[in-house]
């Protein structure tokens, strides 16, 4: 018998079993007695070596990511793995792609390896129809999501308020005299939908009519974003500023504008290395990945040690202004020219 078996037979998470074994708080009397009953019935005794490691723990955390070649996901994986290592944990990484069956397959594989917890990177793991595989996993081990939201028992989420970030950017562009704002996006994950909601809310705040032609879905590549933006320019679809759901698409829009010898404010998202390397340097939203990942690991280590942690933490973003848009300077220049 081990802690996983005790959790399964008690119908609770291993975090709850850990709290009971450690004498932790925040466990109801009924649940505590249920777990202790299984422990007594199965004559469960953690050996000294297992206790030294932390109650039958393998000190192994599973990480799921859809695409590690993506700059955002790659950095998140690196940050999470580094934080885990500093806390004495090893990591086992699986890249799932976006196919639901593969997500289920690799989640099951990690659980089969007896990992102590699972970290999901990004919002792509929230399914529109069925999240039962995550719910099932959370009954066995703690599940922590970095910058995603799945509201289920045993699932803990640390995320950035990306809706407010896009909403604020629309207001900043409006204040600088730009009301025809192009928005490029590639996927409709939870994060993608939140950003679009922020775009529409920002337009409404500023009294700007929503134009379907300026909300454009494109393939996730610089070339596709550049081609789509160039097509809009050639077709006479007027826009005075551009935003994108991530830096990759914003760089594509920037390329199309330069080829057409046009200038307009451009704002990306994720504050990735692409934003710093593009020419001109791209203004981008920093969704605080450097804070999200350590916070997620701290949450995880707290859960494994039997502590009570909040189920959801939401952090604010910040806009990193570079050459493609300086809010105050742009507003001042336009006022001086009027």
C-alpha positions as CSV (number, residue, x, y, z in Angstrom):
1,X,0.0,0.0,0.0
2,X,1.1,3.6,-0.6
3,X,-0.4,7.0,-0.4
4,X,-2.0,6.8,-3.8
5,X,-3.8,3.6,-2.9
6,X,-5.0,5.1,0.4
7,X,-6.3,8.2,-1.5
8,X,-8.1,6.0,-4.1
9,X,-9.8,3.8,-1.5
10,X,-10.8,6.8,0.6
11,X,-12.2,8.6,-2.4
12,X,-10.0,11.7,-1.7
13,X,-6.9,13.4,-3.2
14,X,-3.4,12.5,-2.0
15,X,-3.1,16.1,-0.8
16,X,-6.0,15.3,1.6
17,X,-4.3,12.0,2.7
18,X,-1.1,14.0,3.3
19,X,-2.9,16.5,5.5
20,X,-4.4,13.7,7.6
21,X,-1.0,12.0,8.0
22,X,0.7,15.3,8.8
23,X,-2.0,16.4,11.2
24,X,-2.8,19.3,8.9
25,X,-5.8,21.5,9.2
26,X,-8.6,22.1,6.7
27,X,-9.8,18.5,6.7
28,X,-13.3,17.8,7.9
29,X,-13.8,15.4,10.7
30,X,-15.8,13.1,8.5
31,X,-13.1,13.0,5.8
32,X,-10.3,12.6,8.4
33,X,-12.1,9.6,9.9
34,X,-12.7,8.1,6.5
35,X,-9.0,8.2,5.6
36,X,-7.9,7.0,9.0
37,X,-10.3,4.1,8.7
38,X,-8.7,3.0,5.5
39,X,-5.3,3.4,7.0
40,X,-6.2,1.2,10.0
41,X,-7.9,-1.3,7.9
42,X,-5.0,-1.7,5.5
43,X,-2.4,-1.5,8.2
44,X,-0.6,1.3,6.3
45,X,2.8,2.3,7.7
46,X,5.0,4.6,5.6
47,X,8.6,3.4,5.9
48,X,11.3,5.6,7.2
49,X,12.9,6.1,3.8
50,X,9.5,7.1,2.3
51,X,8.9,9.5,5.2
52,X,12.3,11.1,4.6
53,X,11.2,11.8,1.1
54,X,7.8,13.0,2.1
55,X,5.2,10.2,2.6
56,X,5.8,7.7,-0.2
57,X,6.5,10.5,-2.7
58,X,8.7,9.9,-5.7
59,X,9.6,13.6,-5.8
60,X,8.5,13.6,-9.4
61,X,6.1,16.1,-11.0
62,X,4.4,15.6,-14.4
63,X,4.3,18.5,-16.8
64,X,1.9,18.6,-19.8
65,X,2.4,21.1,-22.6
66,X,0.7,21.1,-26.0
67,X,3.7,22.4,-28.0
68,X,7.1,23.0,-26.5
69,X,8.4,24.6,-29.7
70,X,6.1,27.6,-28.9
71,X,8.2,30.4,-27.3
72,X,5.6,31.0,-24.6
73,X,5.2,27.3,-23.6
74,X,8.9,26.7,-23.8
75,X,9.7,29.5,-21.4
76,X,6.9,28.4,-19.1
77,X,8.2,24.8,-19.0
78,X,11.8,26.1,-18.4
79,X,10.6,28.2,-15.5
80,X,8.4,25.5,-13.9
81,X,11.1,22.9,-14.2
82,X,13.7,25.2,-12.7
83,X,11.5,26.0,-9.7
84,X,10.7,22.4,-9.2
85,X,14.4,21.4,-9.3
86,X,15.2,24.1,-6.7
87,X,12.5,22.6,-4.5
88,X,14.0,19.1,-4.8
89,X,11.6,17.7,-7.4
90,X,12.3,16.1,-10.7
91,X,10.1,16.7,-13.7
92,X,8.7,14.5,-16.4
93,X,7.5,16.4,-19.5
94,X,4.9,15.2,-22.1
95,X,4.0,17.3,-25.2
96,X,0.4,16.4,-26.2
97,X,-0.5,18.6,-29.2
98,X,-4.1,19.8,-29.3
99,X,-5.8,16.5,-29.8
100,X,-8.0,15.6,-26.9
101,X,-7.3,11.9,-27.0
102,X,-3.5,12.6,-26.8
103,X,-4.1,14.9,-23.9
104,X,-6.0,12.1,-22.1
105,X,-3.3,9.5,-23.1
106,X,-0.4,11.5,-21.7
107,X,-2.2,12.5,-18.6
108,X,-2.9,8.8,-17.9
109,X,0.8,8.0,-18.7
110,X,2.0,10.5,-16.1
111,X,-0.4,9.1,-13.5
112,X,0.8,5.7,-14.3
113,X,4.3,6.8,-13.5
114,X,3.1,7.7,-10.0
115,X,3.9,11.4,-10.2
116,X,3.2,13.4,-7.1
117,X,1.3,16.1,-9.0
118,X,0.6,17.4,-12.5
119,X,1.3,20.8,-13.9
120,X,-0.6,21.8,-17.1
121,X,1.0,24.7,-19.1
122,X,-1.5,27.1,-20.7
123,X,-5.2,27.3,-21.3
124,X,-5.4,24.8,-24.1
125,X,-6.2,22.0,-21.7
126,X,-9.6,23.4,-20.9
127,X,-12.1,21.6,-23.2
128,X,-15.4,23.1,-24.3
129,X,-17.2,19.8,-23.8
130,X,-15.5,17.3,-21.6
131,X,-12.9,17.9,-18.8
132,X,-13.6,14.6,-17.0
133,X,-10.1,13.4,-17.5
134,X,-8.7,16.3,-15.5
135,X,-11.4,15.9,-12.9
136,X,-10.4,12.2,-12.6
137,X,-6.7,13.1,-12.3
138,X,-7.4,15.7,-9.6
139,X,-9.0,13.0,-7.5
140,X,-5.6,11.2,-7.5
141,X,-3.0,14.0,-7.4
142,X,-3.0,17.8,-7.2
143,X,-3.4,19.4,-10.6
144,X,-2.0,22.9,-11.1
145,X,-2.7,25.0,-14.3
146,X,-0.4,27.8,-15.3
147,X,-2.3,30.6,-17.1
148,X,-5.4,28.6,-17.6
149,X,-8.7,28.0,-15.8
150,X,-10.6,24.8,-15.2
151,X,-12.9,25.1,-12.2
152,X,-13.0,21.6,-10.7
153,X,-12.3,20.2,-7.2
154,X,-8.6,19.5,-6.8
155,X,-7.6,21.7,-9.7
156,X,-5.6,24.9,-8.8
157,X,-5.1,27.7,-11.2
158,X,-2.7,30.6,-11.5
159,X,-3.5,32.9,-14.3
160,X,-3.1,36.4,-15.8
161,X,-6.1,38.7,-16.3
162,X,-5.7,38.8,-20.0
163,X,-9.2,40.1,-20.7
164,X,-8.4,43.3,-18.8
165,X,-5.1,43.7,-20.5
166,X,-6.6,43.8,-24.0
167,X,-9.5,46.0,-22.8
168,X,-7.0,48.5,-21.4
169,X,-5.0,48.4,-24.7
170,X,-8.1,49.3,-26.7
171,X,-8.6,52.3,-24.4
172,X,-5.0,53.4,-24.7
173,X,-5.2,53.3,-28.5
174,X,-8.5,55.2,-28.4
175,X,-7.0,57.9,-26.2
176,X,-4.3,58.3,-28.8
177,X,-6.8,58.8,-31.6
178,X,-7.0,55.3,-33.0
179,X,-10.5,53.8,-33.2
180,X,-10.2,51.4,-36.2
181,X,-8.3,48.6,-34.4
182,X,-7.4,45.4,-36.1
183,X,-7.2,42.3,-33.9
184,X,-5.5,39.2,-35.1
185,X,-5.8,35.8,-33.3
186,X,-5.1,32.2,-34.0
187,X,-6.9,29.9,-31.5
188,X,-10.1,29.9,-29.4
189,X,-8.6,28.5,-26.2
190,X,-9.8,29.9,-22.9
191,X,-7.0,32.5,-23.1
192,X,-7.9,33.3,-26.7
193,X,-11.6,33.8,-25.9
194,X,-10.7,36.0,-22.9
195,X,-8.6,38.3,-25.1
196,X,-11.4,38.6,-27.7
197,X,-13.9,39.4,-24.9
198,X,-11.4,42.1,-23.7
199,X,-11.2,43.5,-27.3
200,X,-15.0,43.8,-27.6
201,X,-15.4,45.2,-24.1
202,X,-12.7,47.8,-24.8
203,X,-14.5,48.9,-28.0
204,X,-17.8,49.2,-26.0
205,X,-16.1,51.2,-23.2
206,X,-14.9,53.7,-25.8
207,X,-18.1,53.8,-27.8
208,X,-16.4,52.3,-30.9
209,X,-18.7,50.2,-33.1
210,X,-17.6,46.6,-33.5
211,X,-16.5,45.8,-37.0
212,X,-16.5,42.1,-37.9
213,X,-13.9,42.7,-40.6
214,X,-11.3,43.9,-38.1
215,X,-11.6,40.7,-35.9
216,X,-9.5,38.3,-38.0
217,X,-8.4,34.7,-37.4
218,X,-5.2,33.6,-39.0
219,X,-2.9,30.6,-39.0
220,X,-0.2,30.7,-36.3
221,X,2.8,31.9,-38.3
222,X,4.5,35.2,-39.1
223,X,3.9,34.6,-42.8
224,X,0.2,34.0,-42.4
225,X,-0.3,37.1,-40.3
226,X,1.7,39.2,-42.7
227,X,-0.3,37.8,-45.7
228,X,-3.6,38.4,-44.0
229,X,-2.7,42.0,-43.0
230,X,-1.4,42.7,-46.5
231,X,-4.7,41.4,-47.9
232,X,-6.7,43.7,-45.7
233,X,-4.5,46.7,-46.8
234,X,-4.9,45.8,-50.5
235,X,-8.7,45.4,-50.1
236,X,-9.0,48.8,-48.6
237,X,-10.0,47.6,-45.1
238,X,-8.9,50.6,-43.1
239,X,-7.4,50.3,-39.7
240,X,-5.3,52.8,-37.7
241,X,-3.8,50.3,-35.2
242,X,-3.2,46.6,-34.8
243,X,-3.2,44.2,-31.9
244,X,-2.6,40.5,-31.8
245,X,-3.2,37.6,-29.4
246,X,0.5,36.9,-29.4
247,X,3.8,38.4,-30.5
248,X,4.2,36.1,-33.4
249,X,1.1,37.4,-35.2
250,X,2.0,41.0,-34.3
251,X,5.4,40.7,-35.9
252,X,3.6,39.5,-39.1
253,X,1.3,42.5,-39.1
254,X,4.4,44.7,-38.5
255,X,6.1,43.2,-41.6
256,X,3.0,43.8,-43.8
257,X,2.8,47.4,-42.7
258,X,6.5,48.0,-43.5
259,X,6.2,46.4,-46.9
260,X,3.3,48.7,-47.7
261,X,5.3,51.7,-46.4
262,X,2.6,52.2,-43.8
263,X,3.0,53.1,-40.1
264,X,0.5,52.3,-37.3
265,X,0.7,51.4,-33.6
266,X,1.1,47.6,-33.1
267,X,0.7,45.8,-29.8
268,X,1.6,42.1,-29.3
269,X,1.0,39.7,-26.4
270,X,3.3,37.6,-24.2
271,X,6.3,39.9,-24.2
272,X,8.4,37.2,-25.8
273,X,11.9,37.3,-27.2
274,X,10.2,38.1,-30.6
275,X,9.0,41.4,-29.2
276,X,12.6,42.4,-28.3
277,X,14.1,41.2,-31.5
278,X,11.7,42.6,-34.0
279,X,12.5,45.8,-35.9
280,X,11.1,48.2,-34.7
281,X,10.9,46.6,-31.3
282,X,7.4,45.5,-30.5
283,X,5.2,46.9,-27.7
284,X,3.8,43.9,-25.9
285,X,1.7,42.7,-23.0
286,X,3.7,41.0,-20.3
287,X,1.4,38.3,-18.8
288,X,3.8,37.9,-15.9
289,X,5.0,34.4,-16.7
290,X,8.1,35.0,-14.5
291,X,5.6,35.4,-11.6
292,X,3.0,32.9,-12.6
293,X,5.4,29.9,-12.8
294,X,7.1,30.3,-9.3
295,X,3.6,31.0,-7.8
296,X,2.3,27.8,-9.3
297,X,5.2,25.7,-7.9
298,X,4.8,27.4,-4.5
299,X,1.1,26.4,-4.6
300,X,2.1,22.9,-5.5
301,X,4.6,22.4,-2.8
302,X,2.2,23.8,-0.3
303,X,-0.5,21.3,-1.4
304,X,2.0,18.4,-1.1
305,X,3.0,19.4,2.4
306,X,-0.7,19.5,3.5
307,X,-1.2,23.3,3.5
308,X,-4.3,25.0,2.4
309,X,-3.9,27.2,-0.7
310,X,-6.3,29.2,-2.8
311,X,-7.8,27.4,-5.7
312,X,-7.4,30.3,-8.1
313,X,-5.0,33.2,-8.2
314,X,-5.3,36.0,-10.8
315,X,-2.5,38.4,-11.5
316,X,-2.5,41.7,-13.4
317,X,-0.5,42.1,-16.6
318,X,1.7,45.1,-17.6
319,X,2.2,46.7,-20.9
320,X,5.9,46.9,-22.0
321,X,6.2,49.9,-24.3
322,X,8.7,49.8,-27.1
323,X,9.0,51.4,-30.5
324,X,5.7,50.3,-32.0
325,X,3.6,52.2,-29.4
326,X,4.2,54.6,-26.6
327,X,0.8,55.4,-25.1
328,X,1.6,58.8,-23.5
329,X,4.0,60.0,-26.2
330,X,1.7,59.0,-29.0
331,X,-1.2,60.8,-27.4
332,X,0.9,63.9,-26.8
333,X,2.2,64.0,-30.4
334,X,-1.3,63.8,-31.8
335,X,-2.6,66.5,-29.5
336,X,0.3,68.8,-30.6
337,X,-0.4,68.2,-34.3
338,X,-4.1,69.0,-33.9
